[in-house]
C-alpha cells in the first residue's frame, strides 16, 4: 500500500517600511531661543552658543546625538556676540570674530574649546582683523574662512584666510572667487571647500557657488544653486553631498532644501525643511545625519530638526505612515498578490522566511502603486 505524506509550507511575510529624505524633530534647545548662533561638532556631540536675542549672548551648550540631551557648558569667555564663526579640528573646537551688537563693533579674538576639560583658551586673533558674518570650512587639519564685513559696513569683504592650530598662525590665501558678500554658507567635502549664496553690496540675494582647492590655492565656480537665490541659509555636508536650506530670498524666509552632489556638480531639490521657514539658523552634520535648528522668523526659535538623506534608510513602523497594502490570498498556495500604494519617497522591502527563520526570498518595491505577484510554488 502506497503511503501518502502531506507537506505543509509555512511562509512568514515581513514588510519593512524604509524611509529616506525626511525630517524628524529632536529635543528643543535648552537655552534661550536665538538667531545667529555659532558652533562646531566634535565626535557625536554638537556645541553651540553666542547669538542674538535682542542683546547678544555668550552662553554655550552641548547637544548629544546619542541621548538627544542639551547640557550647558562653560560660558564663552569673549564678549557677548553675534555672527561669530566656529569650527572643529580633531578633538578641539574654535570660535571667534563676530559683532558685539553695539554700534557696529566687530571682534577679531579667537578661542579654543576643550570638551574633555570644559575649558576655553584664547588663541591668536583672526588674521584679517575684526569682522563678522563670515563663512568657511575645515579641510584636513586646517580651517579656512573669509568674506563677511567689518566696521566699514556696508562695504563687504572677499579676503580669505587659513588657520593652522598646530602653529596657531593665520595665513592669507587667495581671495574668494566670487563677489564680496555677507551671510554666505560654507562646507567641505573631502579635500575641497565650498562657499556660496549670501548677499552682495546691493543687498541682492545670491545663488553662485564656488569650490576652493587648498593645494593650488585657487577658486573654481561650480553650478549655481538650482533654487531661488538666498542669504542667511544653513548648510552641512554628508559624504559626497552638500546641503543648503532655509534662509531668506530677499526679505522672505524660506524652508526649501537642496542637495549638491560633488561628483556630478548638480543640485537636486529635497524634502523641505521640517520646521517653519526661517533665517540665520545653525546647520551641522554628525555621521550620516544632518541638523538645522534655531534661527528667526520674526520670532526667535529654539527647535532642532534631524535630516535623513537618501544615502541612509530608517525602519519606521507602518502604522506611522500612510502606506496602504493588502495581501491575498491568505493562506497562499501558489501565487501571492500584494497591492500597495506609496505617498512619498518610501521604499518597501519584502522578505520571506521559512519556519526556521531562514531567508528564502527578498526584494524591494519602489514604484508608488503596484500589483506585485510572487510565485510561491517553488
LUMTORVEX-987302 format. One record per residue (C-alpha): residue in one letter; x, y, z; residue number from 1. Coordinates in Angstrom, 2 decimals, padded with zeros to 5 digits, m for minus. Layout:
! residues N
> a, X, Y, Z, NUM;
...
END
This chain:
! residues 378
> x, 000.00, 000.00, 000.00, 1;
> x, 001.40, 003.40, m001.04, 2;
> x, 001.96, 005.78, 001.85, 3;
> x, 000.82, 009.36, 001.25, 4;
> x, 002.66, 012.14, 003.09, 5;
> x, 001.12, 015.64, 003.28, 6;
> x, 003.58, 018.51, 003.33, 7;
> x, 002.62, 021.95, 004.59, 8;
> x, 004.60, 025.03, 003.56, 9;
> x, 004.57, 027.82, 006.12, 10;
> x, 005.67, 031.27, 004.95, 11;
> x, 006.31, 034.32, 007.09, 12;
> x, 005.96, 037.62, 005.25, 13;
> x, 007.78, 040.60, 006.73, 14;
> x, 007.40, 044.11, 005.33, 15;
> x, 009.85, 046.77, 006.47, 16;
> x, 008.97, 050.36, 005.73, 17;
> x, 012.14, 052.15, 004.62, 18;
> x, 012.17, 055.94, 004.55, 19;
> x, 014.70, 058.44, 003.29, 20;
> x, 014.77, 062.17, 002.56, 21;
> x, 012.74, 063.20, 005.59, 22;
> x, 012.98, 065.33, 008.75, 23;
> x, 012.47, 064.38, 012.40, 24;
> x, 012.16, 066.88, 015.24, 25;
> x, 014.65, 066.48, 018.08, 26;
> x, 014.80, 067.98, 021.57, 27;
> x, 014.39, 071.74, 021.65, 28;
> x, 017.47, 073.79, 022.51, 29;
> x, 017.60, 074.20, 026.31, 30;
> x, 018.95, 077.75, 026.27, 31;
> x, 017.18, 080.91, 025.15, 32;
> x, 015.75, 080.87, 021.63, 33;
> x, 018.02, 082.87, 019.32, 34;
> x, 019.30, 083.66, 015.87, 35;
> x, 022.88, 083.64, 014.65, 36;
> x, 024.50, 081.09, 016.99, 37;
> x, 027.95, 079.68, 016.14, 38;
> x, 029.46, 076.33, 016.96, 39;
> x, 031.04, 073.08, 015.82, 40;
> x, 030.86, 069.28, 016.06, 41;
> x, 033.25, 067.01, 017.94, 42;
> x, 032.51, 063.28, 017.67, 43;
> x, 028.80, 062.66, 018.26, 44;
> x, 028.24, 065.97, 020.04, 45;
> x, 027.39, 069.41, 018.71, 46;
> x, 028.40, 072.57, 020.52, 47;
> x, 026.82, 075.97, 020.00, 48;
> x, 026.45, 079.30, 021.69, 49;
> x, 026.60, 083.07, 021.33, 50;
> x, 023.95, 084.60, 019.05, 51;
> x, 021.33, 087.31, 019.32, 52;
> x, 018.02, 087.70, 021.14, 53;
> x, 017.77, 091.47, 021.40, 54;
> x, 021.02, 091.59, 023.37, 55;
> x, 023.95, 089.46, 022.23, 56;
> x, 024.81, 086.28, 024.14, 57;
> x, 027.86, 084.24, 025.23, 58;
> x, 026.34, 081.13, 026.83, 59;
> x, 027.48, 077.80, 025.39, 60;
> x, 025.76, 074.40, 025.10, 61;
> x, 026.38, 070.77, 024.12, 62;
> x, 023.90, 068.51, 022.31, 63;
> x, 024.48, 064.75, 022.49, 64;
> x, 023.21, 062.92, 019.41, 65;
> x, 023.06, 059.63, 021.30, 66;
> x, 020.91, 060.84, 024.20, 67;
> x, 019.20, 063.79, 022.48, 68;
> x, 020.00, 065.92, 025.57, 69;
> x, 021.26, 069.50, 025.83, 70;
> x, 023.78, 070.38, 028.56, 71;
> x, 025.09, 073.84, 029.40, 72;
> x, 028.88, 074.13, 029.28, 73;
> x, 031.47, 076.74, 030.26, 74;
> x, 030.49, 080.21, 029.08, 75;
> x, 032.32, 081.53, 026.02, 76;
> x, 034.99, 083.82, 027.55, 77;
> x, 034.92, 086.60, 024.96, 78;
> x, 032.47, 089.46, 024.97, 79;
> x, 028.88, 088.68, 024.05, 80;
> x, 028.49, 088.50, 020.29, 81;
> x, 026.52, 087.54, 017.21, 82;
> x, 027.65, 086.46, 013.71, 83;
> x, 030.72, 084.62, 015.02, 84;
> x, 032.39, 081.71, 013.24, 85;
> x, 033.09, 078.26, 014.70, 86;
> x, 034.83, 075.10, 013.54, 87;
> x, 036.41, 071.94, 014.98, 88;
> x, 039.73, 070.28, 014.22, 89;
> x, 040.47, 066.98, 015.91, 90;
> x, 039.09, 066.98, 019.44, 91;
> x, 039.14, 070.77, 019.89, 92;
> x, 036.66, 073.43, 018.87, 93;
> x, 037.33, 077.04, 017.89, 94;
> x, 035.10, 080.11, 017.95, 95;
> x, 035.72, 083.79, 017.32, 96;
> x, 035.13, 087.04, 015.42, 97;
> x, 031.59, 088.42, 015.13, 98;
> x, 029.81, 091.58, 016.20, 99;
> x, 029.11, 092.63, 019.77, 100;
> x, 025.75, 094.11, 018.73, 101;
> x, 026.62, 097.63, 019.79, 102;
> x, 027.39, 100.50, 017.44, 103;
> x, 028.89, 098.37, 014.67, 104;
> x, 031.66, 096.97, 016.89, 105;
> x, 033.35, 093.86, 015.50, 106;
> x, 035.76, 091.38, 017.11, 107;
> x, 038.92, 089.60, 015.97, 108;
> x, 039.58, 087.40, 019.03, 109;
> x, 039.54, 083.59, 018.80, 110;
> x, 039.26, 080.90, 021.46, 111;
> x, 039.87, 077.15, 021.62, 112;
> x, 037.43, 074.88, 023.48, 113;
> x, 038.48, 071.56, 025.04, 114;
> x, 035.42, 069.40, 025.76, 115;
> x, 037.41, 067.00, 027.95, 116;
> x, 038.17, 069.76, 030.47, 117;
> x, 035.29, 072.09, 029.56, 118;
> x, 037.78, 074.96, 029.31, 119;
> x, 038.43, 077.80, 026.87, 120;
> x, 041.89, 079.09, 025.88, 121;
> x, 042.48, 082.28, 023.93, 122;
> x, 044.37, 081.82, 020.66, 123;
> x, 045.82, 084.15, 018.02, 124;
> x, 043.43, 086.82, 016.76, 125;
> x, 041.93, 086.34, 013.32, 126;
> x, 044.48, 087.38, 010.70, 127;
> x, 042.02, 089.52, 008.78, 128;
> x, 041.20, 091.73, 011.78, 129;
> x, 037.85, 092.44, 013.35, 130;
> x, 034.94, 091.15, 011.25, 131;
> x, 031.70, 089.17, 011.28, 132;
> x, 029.17, 087.32, 009.13, 133;
> x, 031.92, 085.20, 007.54, 134;
> x, 031.68, 081.71, 006.03, 135;
> x, 034.17, 078.87, 005.91, 136;
> x, 035.03, 075.19, 006.27, 137;
> x, 037.67, 072.74, 007.52, 138;
> x, 039.90, 070.67, 005.23, 139;
> x, 042.15, 068.18, 006.98, 140;
> x, 043.94, 069.83, 009.90, 141;
> x, 043.30, 073.43, 008.85, 142;
> x, 040.38, 075.83, 008.81, 143;
> x, 039.55, 078.32, 006.07, 144;
> x, 037.18, 081.24, 006.19, 145;
> x, 036.50, 084.73, 004.96, 146;
> x, 034.03, 087.07, 003.24, 147;
> x, 031.81, 088.97, 005.71, 148;
> x, 032.06, 092.59, 006.81, 149;
> x, 033.55, 094.87, 009.46, 150;
> x, 033.21, 098.39, 010.84, 151;
> x, 033.29, 099.72, 007.26, 152;
> x, 029.87, 098.16, 006.53, 153;
> x, 028.13, 098.39, 004.05, 154;
> x, 031.45, 097.73, 002.34, 155;
> x, 031.81, 093.93, 002.18, 156;
> x, 034.86, 091.68, 002.08, 157;
> x, 036.16, 088.80, m000.05, 158;
> x, 039.51, 088.12, 001.65, 159;
> x, 040.13, 084.55, 002.75, 160;
> x, 042.38, 083.09, 005.46, 161;
> x, 043.78, 079.75, 006.65, 162;
> x, 044.23, 078.81, 010.30, 163;
> x, 046.69, 076.15, 011.45, 164;
> x, 046.01, 075.14, 015.08, 165;
> x, 049.34, 073.32, 015.30, 166;
> x, 051.20, 076.64, 014.97, 167;
> x, 048.36, 078.98, 015.98, 168;
> x, 049.06, 081.01, 012.83, 169;
> x, 046.72, 082.69, 010.33, 170;
> x, 047.84, 082.89, 006.69, 171;
> x, 046.09, 084.90, 003.99, 172;
> x, 045.09, 082.86, 000.93, 173;
> x, 043.64, 083.70, m002.48, 174;
> x, 040.63, 085.98, m002.25, 175;
> x, 037.23, 084.32, m002.53, 176;
> x, 036.43, 083.80, m006.23, 177;
> x, 033.04, 085.47, m006.23, 178;
> x, 031.95, 088.98, m005.35, 179;
> x, 032.36, 090.31, m001.82, 180;
> x, 029.43, 089.25, 000.37, 181;
> x, 027.91, 088.58, 003.76, 182;
> x, 025.51, 085.87, 005.02, 183;
> x, 027.08, 083.15, 002.81, 184;
> x, 027.29, 079.42, 003.64, 185;
> x, 030.27, 077.09, 003.65, 186;
> x, 031.09, 073.39, 003.99, 187;
> x, 033.77, 070.95, 002.86, 188;
> x, 033.58, 067.64, 001.01, 189;
> x, 036.78, 065.62, 001.11, 190;
> x, 039.72, 067.80, 000.08, 191;
> x, 037.59, 070.62, m001.36, 192;
> x, 035.84, 073.53, 000.31, 193;
> x, 032.70, 075.34, m000.86, 194;
> x, 031.31, 078.84, m000.34, 195;
> x, 028.12, 080.15, m001.89, 196;
> x, 024.91, 082.17, m001.74, 197;
> x, 024.74, 085.24, 000.53, 198;
> x, 024.09, 088.92, m000.08, 199;
> x, 026.14, 091.44, m002.08, 200;
> x, 026.76, 095.17, m001.73, 201;
> x, 023.47, 095.89, m003.49, 202;
> x, 021.55, 093.85, m000.88, 203;
> x, 020.72, 091.25, m003.55, 204;
> x, 020.46, 087.58, m002.62, 205;
> x, 022.95, 085.36, m004.45, 206;
> x, 022.97, 081.81, m005.82, 207;
> x, 026.53, 081.39, m007.13, 208;
> x, 028.64, 078.57, m005.70, 209;
> x, 032.43, 078.20, m005.58, 210;
> x, 034.94, 075.43, m004.87, 211;
> x, 038.30, 076.05, m003.16, 212;
> x, 041.37, 073.84, m003.78, 213;
> x, 043.85, 074.26, m000.90, 214;
> x, 046.69, 072.61, m002.84, 215;
> x, 046.56, 075.08, m005.74, 216;
> x, 045.12, 077.86, m003.54, 217;
> x, 042.54, 078.58, m006.23, 218;
> x, 038.78, 079.00, m006.67, 219;
> x, 036.59, 077.42, m009.35, 220;
> x, 032.98, 078.41, m009.96, 221;
> x, 030.58, 075.48, m009.84, 222;
> x, 026.90, 075.08, m010.73, 223;
> x, 024.69, 077.80, m009.25, 224;
> x, 022.21, 076.81, m006.58, 225;
> x, 019.27, 075.46, m008.59, 226;
> x, 016.71, 077.04, m006.30, 227;
> x, 015.99, 080.69, m005.57, 228;
> x, 018.92, 082.91, m004.64, 229;
> x, 019.21, 083.20, m000.87, 230;
> x, 021.13, 084.58, 002.07, 231;
> x, 021.37, 083.68, 005.75, 232;
> x, 020.85, 079.99, 004.89, 233;
> x, 022.07, 076.96, 006.88, 234;
> x, 024.29, 074.23, 005.42, 235;
> x, 026.14, 070.99, 006.13, 236;
> x, 027.77, 068.10, 004.24, 237;
> x, 027.28, 064.33, 004.38, 238;
> x, 029.50, 062.08, 002.28, 239;
> x, 029.86, 063.45, m001.27, 240;
> x, 026.82, 065.69, m000.87, 241;
> x, 026.38, 069.17, 000.50, 242;
> x, 023.05, 070.57, 001.65, 243;
> x, 021.66, 074.11, 001.80, 244;
> x, 018.31, 075.11, 003.23, 245;
> x, 016.18, 077.74, 004.98, 246;
> x, 017.44, 081.35, 004.80, 247;
> x, 015.90, 084.32, 003.02, 248;
> x, 015.20, 085.19, m000.58, 249;
> x, 015.13, 088.95, m000.50, 250;
> x, 013.22, 089.59, 002.72, 251;
> x, 011.13, 086.39, 002.61, 252;
> x, 012.02, 083.49, 004.93, 253;
> x, 012.22, 080.10, 003.22, 254;
> x, 012.25, 076.40, 004.10, 255;
> x, 013.28, 074.92, 000.73, 256;
> x, 016.16, 072.44, 000.90, 257;
> x, 018.72, 071.47, m001.75, 258;
> x, 021.39, 068.80, m002.23, 259;
> x, 024.64, 069.40, m004.12, 260;
> x, 026.43, 066.34, m005.48, 261;
> x, 030.19, 066.87, m005.72, 262;
> x, 030.62, 064.10, m008.29, 263;
> x, 028.02, 065.38, m010.76, 264;
> x, 028.20, 069.11, m009.94, 265;
> x, 024.41, 069.14, m009.86, 266;
> x, 021.70, 070.37, m007.48, 267;
> x, 018.54, 068.43, m006.62, 268;
> x, 015.66, 069.71, m004.51, 269;
> x, 014.94, 067.54, m001.48, 270;
> x, 012.20, 067.39, 001.15, 271;
> x, 011.54, 070.85, 002.56, 272;
> x, 012.94, 071.65, 005.99, 273;
> x, 010.68, 070.17, 008.67, 274;
> x, 010.27, 073.31, 010.77, 275;
> x, 008.85, 076.71, 009.93, 276;
> x, 010.63, 078.89, 007.37, 277;
> x, 013.47, 080.85, 008.97, 278;
> x, 016.77, 082.63, 008.57, 279;
> x, 020.07, 082.77, 010.48, 280;
> x, 019.73, 079.17, 011.74, 281;
> x, 022.54, 076.79, 012.72, 282;
> x, 023.38, 073.81, 010.48, 283;
> x, 025.69, 070.86, 011.17, 284;
> x, 026.09, 067.15, 010.50, 285;
> x, 027.00, 064.16, 012.66, 286;
> x, 027.75, 060.92, 010.84, 287;
> x, 025.04, 060.25, 008.27, 288;
> x, 022.54, 062.74, 009.67, 289;
> x, 022.20, 066.48, 009.16, 290;
> x, 020.70, 069.07, 011.50, 291;
> x, 019.22, 072.56, 011.28, 292;
> x, 017.87, 074.48, 014.25, 293;
> x, 017.24, 077.78, 015.99, 294;
> x, 017.13, 080.99, 013.91, 295;
> x, 014.40, 083.57, 013.43, 296;
> x, 011.15, 084.01, 011.52, 297;
> x, 010.19, 087.28, 013.21, 298;
> x, 010.30, 085.38, 016.48, 299;
> x, 013.41, 083.74, 017.90, 300;
> x, 013.32, 079.93, 017.57, 301;
> x, 014.72, 077.04, 019.62, 302;
> x, 013.68, 073.90, 017.71, 303;
> x, 016.13, 071.37, 016.23, 304;
> x, 015.45, 069.06, 013.28, 305;
> x, 017.31, 065.99, 012.00, 306;
> x, 017.57, 065.20, 008.30, 307;
> x, 017.83, 061.63, 006.99, 308;
> x, 019.26, 061.71, 003.43, 309;
> x, 018.77, 059.31, 000.54, 310;
> x, 022.03, 057.54, 001.32, 311;
> x, 020.62, 056.16, 004.57, 312;
> x, 017.37, 054.45, 005.48, 313;
> x, 015.50, 054.11, 008.71, 314;
> x, 012.94, 051.44, 009.56, 315;
> x, 009.71, 053.10, 010.64, 316;
> x, 006.59, 051.39, 011.91, 317;
> x, 003.95, 051.04, 009.22, 318;
> x, 001.27, 052.48, 011.47, 319;
> x, 003.11, 055.80, 011.47, 320;
> x, 002.81, 056.17, 007.69, 321;
> x, 000.15, 056.48, 005.00, 322;
> x, 001.39, 053.30, 003.33, 323;
> x, m001.56, 051.15, 002.20, 324;
> x, m001.37, 047.49, 001.26, 325;
> x, m003.32, 044.23, 001.00, 326;
> x, m002.14, 040.62, 000.73, 327;
> x, m004.15, 037.82, m000.92, 328;
> x, m004.95, 035.01, m000.90, 329;
> x, m004.46, 034.03, 002.72, 330;
> x, m003.40, 031.27, 003.06, 331;
> x, m001.39, 031.17, m000.15, 332;
> x, m000.62, 028.06, m002.19, 333;
> x, 001.00, 029.09, m005.47, 334;
> x, 000.56, 032.81, m006.12, 335;
> x, 000.87, 035.67, m003.63, 336;
> x, m000.53, 039.07, m004.69, 337;
> x, 000.38, 042.29, m002.89, 338;
> x, m001.41, 045.52, m003.76, 339;
> x, 000.27, 048.61, m002.31, 340;
> x, 000.36, 052.36, m002.63, 341;
> x, 003.09, 054.83, m001.52, 342;
> x, 002.59, 058.55, m000.97, 343;
> x, 006.21, 059.72, m000.80, 344;
> x, 009.76, 058.57, m001.49, 345;
> x, 009.43, 055.45, 000.64, 346;
> x, 010.68, 052.03, m000.40, 347;
> x, 009.11, 048.69, 000.52, 348;
> x, 011.31, 045.70, 001.26, 349;
> x, 009.66, 042.25, 001.15, 350;
> x, 011.37, 039.42, 002.99, 351;
> x, 010.08, 035.83, 003.14, 352;
> x, 011.48, 033.39, 005.70, 353;
> x, 010.68, 029.76, 006.44, 354;
> x, 009.55, 028.45, 009.84, 355;
> x, 013.17, 028.18, 010.95, 356;
> x, 013.80, 031.85, 010.18, 357;
> x, 015.87, 031.17, 007.06, 358;
> x, 015.51, 033.86, 004.41, 359;
> x, 014.19, 032.34, 001.17, 360;
> x, 013.28, 035.46, m000.79, 361;
> x, 013.65, 039.25, m000.67, 362;
> x, 013.07, 042.20, m002.98, 363;
> x, 012.46, 045.95, m002.89, 364;
> x, 009.45, 047.73, m004.36, 365;
> x, 009.89, 051.37, m005.35, 366;
> x, 007.02, 052.15, m007.71, 367;
> x, 004.39, 054.26, m005.93, 368;
> x, 001.43, 052.00, m006.87, 369;
> x, 001.74, 048.40, m007.93, 370;
> x, 000.17, 044.97, m008.03, 371;
> x, 003.09, 042.70, m007.09, 372;
> x, 002.79, 038.96, m007.86, 373;
> x, 005.06, 036.33, m006.39, 374;
> x, 005.09, 032.63, m007.37, 375;
> x, 005.42, 030.64, m004.12, 376;
> x, 005.03, 027.12, m005.54, 377;
> x, 008.82, 026.66, m005.60, 378;
END
